Amino acid sequence: MLPHEKALVERQKNKPFALIGINTDAPETFRERAPKEGVTWRNVLEGRSGGAIVRDWGVHAFPTIYVLDAKGIVRFTGVRDEAMDRAVETLLAELEHDSKPAEKR
Amino acid sequence: MLNFLFTLALALPQQPPPAAPATQASTAQEPIPDPLQKELLALAGEFNTARHAYDQRLDELRKAGESDPSALPPHPSIAFWPRVEELAQRGSIGARLWLALQFTAAHPGLEGAARDEAWRTRVLAAVEACSNSTLERDLVRAFTSLYLDAPPALVDEALLDFVKRTKQRELAAEALYRGSLARPRGSKGLASIQAAEFEKRLQQDFADSAAARAARGEPEVGLAVGKLAPDFVAKDADGVAFKLSDYRGKVVVLDFWGFW
């Protein structure tokens, strides 16, 4: 899980990509463990009972993953590990392809 | 079709409206329910049976090659009109909507300016009764039906009156959107005289509404694949505020997780 996400962030660090965590640990747990375990990406701390985002997105199981394209459209849900990597690669390839004609102009 | 719509309106369960977002809580009010809902439902049931029988009879006559209009049975709306009108006078909201939608079916002899003026009165009365009631959604849908046959100036006036009266911004926006798209029966052109103004007003005054987004060709907001992810504003672990939409232009993995 976590090693996988770290690898993904590292691999895509020069691409138009971001991993955003909505973390549901007690904030003190997150603050203690995140630096040790190399969580470098942005996280929102919603606490153990969840906050507005967990509620609005109707998340009841963890981990829950949404992959959004560059337009903010939900493109994949429930993808984990390798499937998540492939989803990100697919959308990055799509973005690169879409932006090419614009560069020519 | 109008009857179907009417039945739909009356069959709506009396459920509380969905909780309004916190920002709207101060302006949102409970919609007014129809005080004569039970009587209205009973009458609507009766009407629908009569309407069904009428439609079947028409079908039989058509198949038999009957083309003389005088051989056709009278439209059931004619017989029901006084009963629905009585309910409306006693304060039924749904009955007012019915009177607006069934006006021409119930008055086949009426034509020209007299018809238009009488129809206008009924439609404006329906707008007044339905605005901010549990039937206002049905009223908004009814605008599209009204544009089919009613004089467009009449429907335009009623629609703008509704937009002024309703406290539900989303419904006001939907009404404008419907008005900007409505087509008259048997024509591909737009029905409303003010279609362009409706469209403009939708984008100016209700730009954040679902209807305005749909008009702009933007996808519907939702959590399903293919929908626009709902935006959020949050503070990250360092206390820095950001919006999900700040990430437009990037592929984003949103990961709900924990160490536990």
Interface residues (C-beta under 8 A of the other chain):
Chain A: M1 L2 E5 L8 K15 P16 F17 A18 L19 I20 G21 I22 N23 T24 D25 P27 T29 F30 R31 R33 A34 E37 R42 N43 V44 L45 R48 A52 I53 V54 D56 W57 G58 V59 F62 P63 T64 I65 Y66 V67 L68 D69 A70 K71 G72 I73 V74 R75 F76 T77 M84 A87 V88 L91 L92 L95
Chain B: P219 G222 L223 A224 V225 G226 K227 L228 A229 P230 D231 F232 A234 K235 D236 A237 F242 L244 S245 Y247 R248 G249 K250 V251 V252 V253 L254 D255 F256 W257 G258 F259 W260
